[in-house]
């Protein structure tokens, strides 16, 4: 009911995603996206092949370190070359994971709030819980918490940009992206990605969201 009410408000953008890049080989499918710190868009296939995407250009890139293919956590986020992993009620950190580091350290244990569901990092660590609360941590200590006025789908993802004032929450099942003020939790905008048959992942670039649809296409949604 909350989500239906939000959709009736004047907070739904008329913008729709458009195809940014499509592989000529329809057998290549993309289900994960990653934007590097240098701004490169990387697309990952179910077979763990990595492609650098520049508009219509797609070139195969070096694979991610084996760690990324072997770990199994509830959710992960990469920041400053380090991998942060949400596992049950604990957060772990793999230092220098992007350059092959495999050392696992407990970053914070004993998360006691509602079921932790997603993790995002921008220098602070954010945990999105199943009850719609977002808790911000710095150096292992809680800094603040906000409540998002939305129902969190089990198939969700939270992302945040280092210099962005917003939290982006994707609802893959209902093909929507909701944008919240990361300080107050107030809803800023809802994007519906209805042109896509499926919605499997998204990543934040420079004033643009990139989206994958589980096939040979990558989409973009301008945030300007």
Secondary structure, DSSP 4 states (H G I P E B T S, - for coil): -HHHHHHHSTTB-----EEEEE-SSTT----EEEE-TT--EEEE-TT--EEEEETTEEEEEPPPPTHHHH---SEEEEETTEEEEEETTEEEEETTGGGT---EEEEE----SS-EEEEEESSSEEEEETTSEEEEEETTEEEEEEE-SSPPPSSEEEEE-TT-SEEEEEETTTTEEEEEETTT--EEEEEE-TTSS---EEEE-SSEEEEE-SSSEEEEEE--
